[in-house]
Amino acid sequence: MAERRLLPSERICMTIDEAAEYSLIGQNKLRDIIRENPDLDFVLHKDSHTLIKRVLFEDWVTQLHYI
């Protein structure tokens, strides 16, 4: 029996692609935001990968009025 993969909304961390799809913020826009704001608390760097901490990302997005 195959294991069920967790949905992005069930994960602790997501890839940028998953976070972009989840939030409806474009991948390029999200990458630009991360590059321009290196101190964002929802960003986790793992080797050459950038991961998004879902709960902190959700909090950040809900505070936005414009992007």
mmCIF file as Biopython writes it, N, C-alpha, C and O atoms, coordinates in Angstrom:
data_model
#
loop_
_atom_site.group_PDB
_atom_site.id
_atom_site.type_symbol
_atom_site.label_atom_id
_atom_site.label_alt_id
_atom_site.label_comp_id
_atom_site.label_asym_id
_atom_site.label_entity_id
_atom_site.label_seq_id
_atom_site.pdbx_PDB_ins_code
_atom_site.Cartn_x
_atom_site.Cartn_y
_atom_site.Cartn_z
_atom_site.occupancy
_atom_site.B_iso_or_equiv
_atom_site.auth_seq_id
_atom_site.auth_asym_id
_atom_site.pdbx_PDB_model_num
ATOM 1   N N  . MET A ? 1  ? 0.842  -1.185 0.000  1.0 0.0 1  A 1 
ATOM 2   C CA . MET A ? 1  ? 0.000  0.000  0.000  1.0 0.0 1  A 1 
ATOM 3   C C  . MET A ? 1  ? 0.887  1.248  0.000  1.0 0.0 1  A 1 
ATOM 4   O O  . MET A ? 1  ? 1.810  1.364  0.806  1.0 0.0 1  A 1 
ATOM 5   N N  . ALA A ? 2  ? 0.602  2.160  -0.895 1.0 0.0 2  A 1 
ATOM 6   C CA . ALA A ? 2  ? 1.402  3.374  -1.026 1.0 0.0 2  A 1 
ATOM 7   C C  . ALA A ? 2  ? 1.069  4.353  0.094  1.0 0.0 2  A 1 
ATOM 8   O O  . ALA A ? 2  ? -0.077 4.465  0.529  1.0 0.0 2  A 1 
ATOM 9   N N  . GLU A ? 3  ? 2.100  5.056  0.548  1.0 0.0 3  A 1 
ATOM 10  C CA . GLU A ? 3  ? 1.886  6.067  1.574  1.0 0.0 3  A 1 
ATOM 11  C C  . GLU A ? 3  ? 1.278  7.310  0.952  1.0 0.0 3  A 1 
ATOM 12  O O  . GLU A ? 3  ? 1.622  7.692  -0.167 1.0 0.0 3  A 1 
ATOM 13  N N  . ARG A ? 4  ? 0.382  7.929  1.680  1.0 0.0 4  A 1 
ATOM 14  C CA . ARG A ? 4  ? -0.235 9.165  1.217  1.0 0.0 4  A 1 
ATOM 15  C C  . ARG A ? 4  ? 0.720  10.322 1.464  1.0 0.0 4  A 1 
ATOM 16  O O  . ARG A ? 4  ? 1.252  10.477 2.563  1.0 0.0 4  A 1 
ATOM 17  N N  . ARG A ? 5  ? 0.931  11.126 0.441  1.0 0.0 5  A 1 
ATOM 18  C CA . ARG A ? 5  ? 1.771  12.321 0.592  1.0 0.0 5  A 1 
ATOM 19  C C  . ARG A ? 5  ? 0.980  13.408 1.284  1.0 0.0 5  A 1 
ATOM 20  O O  . ARG A ? 5  ? -0.214 13.573 1.038  1.0 0.0 5  A 1 
ATOM 21  N N  . LEU A ? 6  ? 1.643  14.143 2.142  1.0 0.0 6  A 1 
ATOM 22  C CA . LEU A ? 6  ? 0.997  15.251 2.828  1.0 0.0 6  A 1 
ATOM 23  C C  . LEU A ? 6  ? 0.759  16.408 1.873  1.0 0.0 6  A 1 
ATOM 24  O O  . LEU A ? 6  ? 1.592  16.698 1.015  1.0 0.0 6  A 1 
ATOM 25  N N  . LEU A ? 7  ? -0.361 17.054 2.025  1.0 0.0 7  A 1 
ATOM 26  C CA . LEU A ? 7  ? -0.641 18.262 1.266  1.0 0.0 7  A 1 
ATOM 27  C C  . LEU A ? 7  ? 0.211  19.401 1.820  1.0 0.0 7  A 1 
ATOM 28  O O  . LEU A ? 7  ? 0.618  19.340 2.980  1.0 0.0 7  A 1 
ATOM 29  N N  . PRO A ? 8  ? 0.492  20.434 1.032  1.0 0.0 8  A 1 
ATOM 30  C CA . PRO A ? 8  ? 1.259  21.564 1.560  1.0 0.0 8  A 1 
ATOM 31  C C  . PRO A ? 8  ? 0.647  22.144 2.837  1.0 0.0 8  A 1 
ATOM 32  O O  . PRO A ? 8  ? 1.376  22.582 3.727  1.0 0.0 8  A 1 
ATOM 33  N N  . SER A ? 9  ? -0.674 22.151 2.932  1.0 0.0 9  A 1 
ATOM 34  C CA . SER A ? 9  ? -1.329 22.699 4.120  1.0 0.0 9  A 1 
ATOM 35  C C  . SER A ? 9  ? -1.162 21.822 5.355  1.0 0.0 9  A 1 
ATOM 36  O O  . SER A ? 9  ? -1.515 22.234 6.460  1.0 0.0 9  A 1 
ATOM 37  N N  . GLU A ? 10 ? -0.627 20.619 5.178  1.0 0.0 10 A 1 
ATOM 38  C CA . GLU A ? 10 ? -0.398 19.690 6.290  1.0 0.0 10 A 1 
ATOM 39  C C  . GLU A ? 10 ? 1.081  19.608 6.688  1.0 0.0 10 A 1 
ATOM 40  O O  . GLU A ? 10 ? 1.423  18.967 7.682  1.0 0.0 10 A 1 
ATOM 41  N N  . ARG A ? 11 ? 1.936  20.242 5.926  1.0 0.0 11 A 1 
ATOM 42  C CA . ARG A ? 11 ? 3.378  20.147 6.168  1.0 0.0 11 A 1 
ATOM 43  C C  . ARG A ? 11 ? 3.875  21.273 7.054  1.0 0.0 11 A 1 
ATOM 44  O O  . ARG A ? 11 ? 3.258  22.335 7.144  1.0 0.0 11 A 1 
ATOM 45  N N  . ILE A ? 12 ? 4.987  21.026 7.697  1.0 0.0 12 A 1 
ATOM 46  C CA . ILE A ? 12 ? 5.646  22.084 8.467  1.0 0.0 12 A 1 
ATOM 47  C C  . ILE A ? 12 ? 6.351  23.038 7.509  1.0 0.0 12 A 1 
ATOM 48  O O  . ILE A ? 12 ? 6.290  24.255 7.685  1.0 0.0 12 A 1 
ATOM 49  N N  . CYS A ? 13 ? 7.017  22.490 6.501  1.0 0.0 13 A 1 
ATOM 50  C CA . CYS A ? 13 ? 7.741  23.294 5.515  1.0 0.0 13 A 1 
ATOM 51  C C  . CYS A ? 13 ? 7.276  22.946 4.109  1.0 0.0 13 A 1 
ATOM 52  O O  . CYS A ? 13 ? 6.837  21.829 3.835  1.0 0.0 13 A 1 
ATOM 53  N N  . MET A ? 14 ? 7.382  23.931 3.229  1.0 0.0 14 A 1 
ATOM 54  C CA . MET A ? 14 ? 7.033  23.758 1.824  1.0 0.0 14 A 1 
ATOM 55  C C  . MET A ? 14 ? 8.173  24.284 0.964  1.0 0.0 14 A 1 
ATOM 56  O O  . MET A ? 14 ? 8.979  25.099 1.414  1.0 0.0 14 A 1 
ATOM 57  N N  . THR A ? 15 ? 8.233  23.823 -0.252 1.0 0.0 15 A 1 
ATOM 58  C CA . THR A ? 15 ? 9.161  24.406 -1.210 1.0 0.0 15 A 1 
ATOM 59  C C  . THR A ? 15 ? 8.603  25.757 -1.658 1.0 0.0 15 A 1 
ATOM 60  O O  . THR A ? 15 ? 7.444  26.077 -1.394 1.0 0.0 15 A 1 
ATOM 61  N N  . ILE A ? 16 ? 9.424  26.531 -2.326 1.0 0.0 16 A 1 
ATOM 62  C CA . ILE A ? 16 ? 8.942  27.809 -2.852 1.0 0.0 16 A 1 
ATOM 63  C C  . ILE A ? 16 ? 7.822  27.575 -3.853 1.0 0.0 16 A 1 
ATOM 64  O O  . ILE A ? 16 ? 6.837  28.314 -3.862 1.0 0.0 16 A 1 
ATOM 65  N N  . ASP A ? 17 ? 7.957  26.565 -4.688 1.0 0.0 17 A 1 
ATOM 66  C CA . ASP A ? 17 ? 6.916  26.262 -5.670 1.0 0.0 17 A 1 
ATOM 67  C C  . ASP A ? 17 ? 5.595  25.931 -4.979 1.0 0.0 17 A 1 
ATOM 68  O O  . ASP A ? 17 ? 4.540  26.406 -5.399 1.0 0.0 17 A 1 
ATOM 69  N N  . GLU A ? 18 ? 5.648  25.121 -3.927 1.0 0.0 18 A 1 
ATOM 70  C CA . GLU A ? 18 ? 4.441  24.764 -3.181 1.0 0.0 18 A 1 
ATOM 71  C C  . GLU A ? 18 ? 3.857  25.982 -2.478 1.0 0.0 18 A 1 
ATOM 72  O O  . GLU A ? 18 ? 2.640  26.172 -2.473 1.0 0.0 18 A 1 
ATOM 73  N N  . ALA A ? 19 ? 4.715  26.809 -1.882 1.0 0.0 19 A 1 
ATOM 74  C CA . ALA A ? 19 ? 4.245  28.013 -1.190 1.0 0.0 19 A 1 
ATOM 75  C C  . ALA A ? 19 ? 3.603  28.989 -2.173 1.0 0.0 19 A 1 
ATOM 76  O O  . ALA A ? 19 ? 2.617  29.648 -1.843 1.0 0.0 19 A 1 
ATOM 77  N N  . ALA A ? 20 ? 4.154  29.081 -3.359 1.0 0.0 20 A 1 
ATOM 78  C CA . ALA A ? 20 ? 3.588  29.963 -4.382 1.0 0.0 20 A 1 
ATOM 79  C C  . ALA A ? 20 ? 2.194  29.478 -4.782 1.0 0.0 20 A 1 
ATOM 80  O O  . ALA A ? 20 ? 1.260  30.273 -4.884 1.0 0.0 20 A 1 
ATOM 81  N N  . GLU A ? 21 ? 2.062  28.196 -5.003 1.0 0.0 21 A 1 
ATOM 82  C CA . GLU A ? 21 ? 0.761  27.634 -5.367 1.0 0.0 21 A 1 
ATOM 83  C C  . GLU A ? 21 ? -0.234 27.776 -4.204 1.0 0.0 21 A 1 
ATOM 84  O O  . GLU A ? 21 ? -1.397 28.120 -4.415 1.0 0.0 21 A 1 
ATOM 85  N N  . TYR A ? 22 ? 0.221  27.516 -3.005 1.0 0.0 22 A 1 
ATOM 86  C CA . TYR A ? 22 ? -0.610 27.569 -1.807 1.0 0.0 22 A 1 
ATOM 87  C C  . TYR A ? 22 ? -1.133 28.981 -1.542 1.0 0.0 22 A 1 
ATOM 88  O O  . TYR A ? 22 ? -2.280 29.155 -1.132 1.0 0.0 22 A 1 
ATOM 89  N N  . SER A ? 23 ? -0.290 29.986 -1.777 1.0 0.0 23 A 1 
ATOM 90  C CA . SER A ? 23 ? -0.638 31.369 -1.445 1.0 0.0 23 A 1 
ATOM 91  C C  . SER A ? 23 ? -1.147 32.180 -2.630 1.0 0.0 23 A 1 
ATOM 92  O O  . SER A ? 23 ? -1.669 33.280 -2.452 1.0 0.0 23 A 1 
ATOM 93  N N  . LEU A ? 24 ? -1.000 31.648 -3.825 1.0 0.0 24 A 1 
ATOM 94  C CA . LEU A ? 24 ? -1.328 32.361 -5.062 1.0 0.0 24 A 1 
ATOM 95  C C  . LEU A ? 24 ? -0.411 33.559 -5.308 1.0 0.0 24 A 1 
ATOM 96  O O  . LEU A ? 24 ? -0.761 34.477 -6.049 1.0 0.0 24 A 1 
ATOM 97  N N  . ILE A ? 25 ? 0.754  33.538 -4.683 1.0 0.0 25 A 1 
ATOM 98  C CA . ILE A ? 25 ? 1.810  34.508 -4.973 1.0 0.0 25 A 1 
ATOM 99  C C  . ILE A ? 25 ? 2.727  33.829 -5.982 1.0 0.0 25 A 1 
ATOM 100 O O  . ILE A ? 25 ? 3.124  32.682 -5.774 1.0 0.0 25 A 1 
ATOM 101 N N  . GLY A ? 26 ? 3.060  34.494 -7.040 1.0 0.0 26 A 1 
ATOM 102 C CA . GLY A ? 26 ? 3.895  33.879 -8.071 1.0 0.0 26 A 1 
ATOM 103 C C  . GLY A ? 26 ? 5.255  33.441 -7.537 1.0 0.0 26 A 1 
ATOM 104 O O  . GLY A ? 26 ? 5.787  34.034 -6.598 1.0 0.0 26 A 1 
ATOM 105 N N  . GLN A ? 27 ? 5.807  32.399 -8.146 1.0 0.0 27 A 1 
ATOM 106 C CA . GLN A ? 27 ? 7.118  31.876 -7.736 1.0 0.0 27 A 1 
ATOM 107 C C  . GLN A ? 27 ? 8.195  32.945 -7.829 1.0 0.0 27 A 1 
ATOM 108 O O  . GLN A ? 27 ? 8.986  33.118 -6.903 1.0 0.0 27 A 1 
ATOM 109 N N  . ASN A ? 28 ? 8.225  33.660 -8.946 1.0 0.0 28 A 1 
ATOM 110 C CA . ASN A ? 28 ? 9.250  34.695 -9.126 1.0 0.0 28 A 1 
ATOM 111 C C  . ASN A ? 28 ? 9.093  35.805 -8.107 1.0 0.0 28 A 1 
ATOM 112 O O  . ASN A ? 28 ? 10.087 36.293 -7.569 1.0 0.0 28 A 1 
ATOM 113 N N  . LYS A ? 29 ? 7.861  36.216 -7.831 1.0 0.0 29 A 1 
ATOM 114 C CA . LYS A ? 29 ? 7.617  37.265 -6.848 1.0 0.0 29 A 1 
ATOM 115 C C  . LYS A ? 29 ? 8.061  36.804 -5.467 1.0 0.0 29 A 1 
ATOM 116 O O  . LYS A ? 29 ? 8.678  37.567 -4.723 1.0 0.0 29 A 1 
ATOM 117 N N  . LEU A ? 30 ? 7.750  35.558 -5.121 1.0 0.0 30 A 1 
ATOM 118 C CA . LEU A ? 30 ? 8.144  35.017 -3.829 1.0 0.0 30 A 1 
ATOM 119 C C  . LEU A ? 30 ? 9.664  34.932 -3.712 1.0 0.0 30 A 1 
ATOM 120 O O  . LEU A ? 30 ? 10.224 35.265 -2.668 1.0 0.0 30 A 1 
ATOM 121 N N  . ARG A ? 31 ? 10.329 34.493 -4.768 1.0 0.0 31 A 1 
ATOM 122 C CA . ARG A ? 31 ? 11.796 34.445 -4.760 1.0 0.0 31 A 1 
ATOM 123 C C  . ARG A ? 31 ? 12.388 35.854 -4.604 1.0 0.0 31 A 1 
ATOM 124 O O  . ARG A ? 31 ? 13.364 36.039 -3.877 1.0 0.0 31 A 1 
ATOM 125 N N  . ASP A ? 32 ? 11.799 36.844 -5.284 1.0 0.0 32 A 1 
ATOM 126 C CA . ASP A ? 32 ? 12.268 38.229 -5.163 1.0 0.0 32 A 1 
ATOM 127 C C  . ASP A ? 32 ? 12.105 38.733 -3.728 1.0 0.0 32 A 1 
ATOM 128 O O  . ASP A ? 32 ? 13.014 39.358 -3.180 1.0 0.0 32 A 1 
ATOM 129 N N  . ILE A ? 33 ? 10.960 38.465 -3.129 1.0 0.0 33 A 1 
ATOM 130 C CA . ILE A ? 33 ? 10.706 38.902 -1.753 1.0 0.0 33 A 1 
ATOM 131 C C  . ILE A ? 33 ? 11.738 38.296 -0.810 1.0 0.0 33 A 1 
ATOM 132 O O  . ILE A ? 33 ? 12.270 38.988 0.058  1.0 0.0 33 A 1 
ATOM 133 N N  . ILE A ? 34 ? 12.020 37.014 -0.975 1.0 0.0 34 A 1 
ATOM 134 C CA . ILE A ? 34 ? 12.991 36.330 -0.112 1.0 0.0 34 A 1 
ATOM 135 C C  . ILE A ? 34 ? 14.394 36.895 -0.324 1.0 0.0 34 A 1 
ATOM 136 O O  . ILE A ? 34 ? 15.130 37.114 0.639  1.0 0.0 34 A 1 
ATOM 137 N N  . ARG A ? 35 ? 14.761 37.129 -1.574 1.0 0.0 35 A 1 
ATOM 138 C CA . ARG A ? 35 ? 16.088 37.667 -1.877 1.0 0.0 35 A 1 
ATOM 139 C C  . ARG A ? 35 ? 16.258 39.083 -1.322 1.0 0.0 35 A 1 
ATOM 140 O O  . ARG A ? 35 ? 17.331 39.435 -0.834 1.0 0.0 35 A 1 
ATOM 141 N N  . GLU A ? 36 ? 15.201 39.890 -1.396 1.0 0.0 36 A 1 
ATOM 142 C CA . GLU A ? 36 ? 15.274 41.290 -0.954 1.0 0.0 36 A 1 
ATOM 143 C C  . GLU A ? 36 ? 15.125 41.440 0.565  1.0 0.0 36 A 1 
ATOM 144 O O  . GLU A ? 36 ? 15.437 42.496 1.116  1.0 0.0 36 A 1 
ATOM 145 N N  . ASN A ? 37 ? 14.654 40.396 1.235  1.0 0.0 37 A 1 
ATOM 146 C CA . ASN A ? 37 ? 14.420 40.448 2.684  1.0 0.0 37 A 1 
ATOM 147 C C  . ASN A ? 37 ? 15.026 39.213 3.349  1.0 0.0 37 A 1 
ATOM 148 O O  . ASN A ? 37 ? 14.296 38.301 3.736  1.0 0.0 37 A 1 
ATOM 149 N N  . PRO A ? 38 ? 16.342 39.174 3.484  1.0 0.0 38 A 1 
ATOM 150 C CA . PRO A ? 38 ? 17.011 37.964 3.978  1.0 0.0 38 A 1 
ATOM 151 C C  . PRO A ? 38 ? 16.691 37.611 5.435  1.0 0.0 38 A 1 
ATOM 152 O O  . PRO A ? 38 ? 17.030 36.518 5.889  1.0 0.0 38 A 1 
ATOM 153 N N  . ASP A ? 39 ? 16.050 38.514 6.168  1.0 0.0 39 A 1 
ATOM 154 C CA . ASP A ? 39 ? 15.757 38.251 7.578  1.0 0.0 39 A 1 
ATOM 155 C C  . ASP A ? 39 ? 14.328 37.763 7.834  1.0 0.0 39 A 1 
ATOM 156 O O  . ASP A ? 39 ? 13.897 37.725 8.987  1.0 0.0 39 A 1 
ATOM 157 N N  . LEU A ? 40 ? 13.599 37.397 6.810  1.0 0.0 40 A 1 
ATOM 158 C CA . LEU A ? 40 ? 12.236 36.896 6.999  1.0 0.0 40 A 1 
ATOM 159 C C  . LEU A ? 40 ? 12.252 35.628 7.850  1.0 0.0 40 A 1 
ATOM 160 O O  . LEU A ? 40 ? 13.047 34.718 7.614  1.0 0.0 40 A 1 
ATOM 161 N N  . ASP A ? 41 ? 11.368 35.579 8.837  1.0 0.0 41 A 1 
ATOM 162 C CA . ASP A ? 41 ? 11.404 34.449 9.768  1.0 0.0 41 A 1 
ATOM 163 C C  . ASP A ? 41 ? 10.791 33.165 9.208  1.0 0.0 41 A 1 
ATOM 164 O O  . ASP A ? 41 ? 10.967 32.101 9.801  1.0 0.0 41 A 1 
ATOM 165 N N  . PHE A ? 42 ? 10.080 33.234 8.086  1.0 0.0 42 A 1 
ATOM 166 C CA . PHE A ? 42 ? 9.476  32.031 7.518  1.0 0.0 42 A 1 
ATOM 167 C C  . PHE A ? 42 ? 10.391 31.295 6.540  1.0 0.0 42 A 1 
ATOM 168 O O  . PHE A ? 42 ? 10.006 30.259 5.998  1.0 0.0 42 A 1 
ATOM 169 N N  . VAL A ? 43 ? 11.579 31.809 6.313  1.0 0.0 43 A 1 
ATOM 170 C CA . VAL A ? 43 ? 12.512 31.208 5.363  1.0 0.0 43 A 1 
ATOM 171 C C  . VAL A ? 43 ? 13.505 30.313 6.094  1.0 0.0 43 A 1 
ATOM 172 O O  . VAL A ? 43 ? 14.080 30.699 7.112  1.0 0.0 43 A 1 
ATOM 173 N N  . LEU A ? 44 ? 13.694 29.112 5.555  1.0 0.0 44 A 1 
ATOM 174 C CA . LEU A ? 44 ? 14.641 28.147 6.093  1.0 0.0 44 A 1 
ATOM 175 C C  . LEU A ? 44 ? 15.548 27.699 4.945  1.0 0.0 44 A 1 
ATOM 176 O O  . LEU A ? 44 ? 15.071 27.162 3.945  1.0 0.0 44 A 1 
ATOM 177 N N  . HIS A ? 45 ? 16.845 27.918 5.090  1.0 0.0 45 A 1 
ATOM 178 C CA . HIS A ? 45 ? 17.804 27.500 4.071  1.0 0.0 45 A 1 
ATOM 179 C C  . HIS A ? 45 ? 18.388 26.146 4.469  1.0 0.0 45 A 1 
ATOM 180 O O  . HIS A ? 45 ? 18.896 25.973 5.577  1.0 0.0 45 A 1 
ATOM 181 N N  . LYS A ? 46 ? 18.305 25.201 3.553  1.0 0.0 46 A 1 
ATOM 182 C CA . LYS A ? 46 ? 18.841 23.860 3.781  1.0 0.0 46 A 1 
ATOM 183 C C  . LYS A ? 46 ? 19.714 23.518 2.584  1.0 0.0 46 A 1 
ATOM 184 O O  . LYS A ? 46 ? 19.216 23.281 1.483  1.0 0.0 46 A 1 
ATOM 185 N N  . ASP A ? 47 ? 21.015 23.495 2.811  1.0 0.0 47 A 1 
ATOM 186 C CA . ASP A ? 47 ? 21.968 23.299 1.716  1.0 0.0 47 A 1 
ATOM 187 C C  . ASP A ? 47 ? 21.671 24.328 0.625  1.0 0.0 47 A 1 
ATOM 188 O O  . ASP A ? 47 ? 21.695 25.531 0.888  1.0 0.0 47 A 1 
ATOM 189 N N  . SER A ? 48 ? 21.395 23.874 -0.580 1.0 0.0 48 A 1 
ATOM 190 C CA . SER A ? 48 ? 21.113 24.807 -1.672 1.0 0.0 48 A 1 
ATOM 191 C C  . SER A ? 48 ? 19.611 25.023 -1.860 1.0 0.0 48 A 1 
ATOM 192 O O  . SER A ? 48 ? 19.190 25.653 -2.830 1.0 0.0 48 A 1 
ATOM 193 N N  . HIS A ? 49 ? 18.806 24.504 -0.939 1.0 0.0 49 A 1 
ATOM 194 C CA . HIS A ? 49 ? 17.351 24.616 -1.040 1.0 0.0 49 A 1 
ATOM 195 C C  . HIS A ? 49 ? 16.825 25.689 -0.092 1.0 0.0 49 A 1 
ATOM 196 O O  . HIS A ? 49 ? 17.378 25.920 0.983  1.0 0.0 49 A 1 
ATOM 197 N N  . THR A ? 50 ? 15.766 26.325 -0.510 1.0 0.0 50 A 1 
ATOM 198 C CA . THR A ? 50 ? 15.060 27.268 0.339  1.0 0.0 50 A 1 
ATOM 199 C C  . THR A ? 50 ? 13.695 26.680 0.641  1.0 0.0 50 A 1 
ATOM 200 O O  . THR A ? 50 ? 12.932 26.348 -0.265 1.0 0.0 50 A 1 
ATOM 201 N N  . LEU A ? 51 ? 13.396 26.556 1.934  1.0 0.0 51 A 1 
ATOM 202 C CA . LEU A ? 51 ? 12.112 26.042 2.365  1.0 0.0 51 A 1 
ATOM 203 C C  . LEU A ? 51 ? 11.338 27.153 3.057  1.0 0.0 51 A 1 
ATOM 204 O O  . LEU A ? 51 ? 11.916 28.110 3.572  1.0 0.0 51 A 1 
ATOM 205 N N  . ILE A ? 52 ? 10.025 27.005 3.058  1.0 0.0 52 A 1 
ATOM 206 C CA . ILE A ? 52 ? 9.131  27.982 3.660  1.0 0.0 52 A 1 
ATOM 207 C C  . ILE A ? 52 ? 8.434  27.327 4.844  1.0 0.0 52 A 1 
ATOM 208 O O  . ILE A ? 52 ? 7.789  26.289 4.699  1.0 0.0 52 A 1 
ATOM 209 N N  . LYS A ? 53 ? 8.568  27.942 6.015  1.0 0.0 53 A 1 
ATOM 210 C CA . LYS A ? 53 ? 7.884  27.457 7.216  1.0 0.0 53 A 1 
ATOM 211 C C  . LYS A ? 53 ? 6.417  27.884 7.105  1.0 0.0 53 A 1 
ATOM 212 O O  . LYS A ? 53 ? 6.095  29.070 7.169  1.0 0.0 53 A 1 
ATOM 213 N N  . ARG A ? 54 ? 5.547  26.905 6.941  1.0 0.0 54 A 1 
ATOM 214 C CA . ARG A ? 54 ? 4.164  27.158 6.570  1.0 0.0 54 A 1 
ATOM 215 C C  . ARG A ? 54 ? 3.422  28.099 7.529  1.0 0.0 54 A 1 
ATOM 216 O O  . ARG A ? 54 ? 2.851  29.094 7.084  1.0 0.0 54 A 1 
ATOM 217 N N  . VAL A ? 55 ? 3.419  27.807 8.817  1.0 0.0 55 A 1 
ATOM 218 C CA . VAL A ? 55 ? 2.636  28.608 9.767  1.0 0.0 55 A 1 
ATOM 219 C C  . VAL A ? 55 ? 3.128  30.056 9.803  1.0 0.0 55 A 1 
ATOM 220 O O  . VAL A ? 55 ? 2.321  30.986 9.799  1.0 0.0 55 A 1 
ATOM 221 N N  . LEU A ? 56 ? 4.447  30.247 9.838  1.0 0.0 56 A 1 
ATOM 222 C CA . LEU A ? 56 ? 4.988  31.614 9.843  1.0 0.0 56 A 1 
ATOM 223 C C  . LEU A ? 56 ? 4.693  32.329 8.523  1.0 0.0 56 A 1 
ATOM 224 O O  . LEU A ? 56 ? 4.434  33.533 8.510  1.0 0.0 56 A 1 
ATOM 225 N N  . PHE A ? 57 ? 4.733  31.590 7.420  1.0 0.0 57 A 1 
ATOM 226 C CA . PHE A ? 57 ? 4.406  32.145 6.111  1.0 0.0 57 A 1 
ATOM 227 C C  . PHE A ? 57 ? 2.939  32.564 6.069  1.0 0.0 57 A 1 
ATOM 228 O O  . PHE A ? 57 ? 2.614  33.644 5.575  1.0 0.0 57 A 1 
ATOM 229 N N  . GLU A ? 58 ? 2.053  31.714 6.585  1.0 0.0 58 A 1 
ATOM 230 C CA . GLU A ? 58 ? 0.631  32.053 6.633  1.0 0.0 58 A 1 
ATOM 231 C C  . GLU A ? 58 ? 0.419  33.330 7.445  1.0 0.0 58 A 1 
ATOM 232 O O  . GLU A ? 58 ? -0.345 34.206 7.041  1.0 0.0 58 A 1 
ATOM 233 N N  . ASP A ? 59 ? 1.094  33.433 8.589  1.0 0.0 59 A 1 
ATOM 234 C CA . ASP A ? 59 ? 0.980  34.641 9.421  1.0 0.0 59 A 1 
ATOM 235 C C  . ASP A ? 59 ? 1.446  35.873 8.653  1.0 0.0 59 A 1 
ATOM 236 O O  . ASP A ? 59 ? 0.802  36.921 8.699  1.0 0.0 59 A 1 
ATOM 237 N N  . TRP A ? 60 ? 2.558  35.744 7.954  1.0 0.0 60 A 1 
ATOM 238 C CA . TRP A ? 60 ? 3.113  36.859 7.185  1.0 0.0 60 A 1 
ATOM 239 C C  . TRP A ? 60 ? 2.139  37.294 6.084  1.0 0.0 60 A 1 
ATOM 240 O O  . TRP A ? 60 ? 1.889  38.486 5.905  1.0 0.0 60 A 1 
ATOM 241 N N  . VAL A ? 61 ? 1.597  36.323 5.353  1.0 0.0 61 A 1 
ATOM 242 C CA . VAL A ? 61 ? 0.682  36.634 4.252  1.0 0.0 61 A 1 
ATOM 243 C C  . VAL A ? 61 ? -0.581 37.312 4.777  1.0 0.0 61 A 1 
ATOM 244 O O  . VAL A ? 61 ? -1.070 38.258 4.160  1.0 0.0 61 A 1 
ATOM 245 N N  . THR A ? 62 ? -1.110 36.850 5.894  1.0 0.0 62 A 1 
ATOM 246 C CA . THR A ? 62 ? -2.352 37.437 6.409  1.0 0.0 62 A 1 
ATOM 247 C C  . THR A ? 62 ? -2.159 38.874 6.899  1.0 0.0 62 A 1 
ATOM 248 O O  . THR A ? 62 ? -3.133 39.616 7.029  1.0 0.0 62 A 1 
ATOM 249 N N  . GLN A ? 63 ? -0.917 39.274 7.170  1.0 0.0 63 A 1 
ATOM 250 C CA . GLN A ? 63 ? -0.639 40.650 7.590  1.0 0.0 63 A 1 
ATOM 251 C C  . GLN A ? 63 ? -0.524 41.615 6.407  1.0 0.0 63 A 1 
ATOM 252 O O  . GLN A ? 63 ? -0.566 42.831 6.591  1.0 0.0 63 A 1 
ATOM 253 N N  . LEU A ? 64 ? -0.379 41.077 5.201  1.0 0.0 64 A 1 
ATOM 254 C CA . LEU A ? 64 ? -0.177 41.916 4.012  1.0 0.0 64 A 1 
ATOM 255 C C  . LEU A ? 64 ? -1.458 42.610 3.579  1.0 0.0 64 A 1 
ATOM 256 O O  . LEU A ? 64 ? -2.557 42.069 3.705  1.0 0.0 64 A 1 
ATOM 257 N N  . HIS A ? 65 ? -1.287 43.810 3.070  1.0 0.0 65 A 1 
ATOM 258 C CA . HIS A ? 65 ? -2.402 44.534 2.447  1.0 0.0 65 A 1 
ATOM 259 C C  . HIS A ? 65 ? -2.149 44.699 0.952  1.0 0.0 65 A 1 
ATOM 260 O O  . HIS A ? 65 ? -3.067 44.963 0.176  1.0 0.0 65 A 1 
ATOM 261 N N  . TYR A ? 66 ? -0.904 44.540 0.571  1.0 0.0 66 A 1 
ATOM 262 C CA . TYR A ? 66 ? -0.515 44.728 -0.820 1.0 0.0 66 A 1 
ATOM 263 C C  . TYR A ? 66 ? 0.774  43.971 -1.066 1.0 0.0 66 A 1 
ATOM 264 O O  . TYR A ? 66 ? 1.655  43.926 -0.207 1.0 0.0 66 A 1 
ATOM 265 N N  . ILE A ? 67 ? 0.879  43.380 -2.242 1.0 0.0 67 A 1 
ATOM 266 C CA . ILE A ? 67 ? 2.124  42.695 -2.590 1.0 0.0 67 A 1 
ATOM 267 C C  . ILE A ? 67 ? 2.472  42.970 -4.037 1.0 0.0 67 A 1 
ATOM 268 O O  . ILE A ? 67 ? 3.489  42.483 -4.531 1.0 0.0 67 A 1 
#
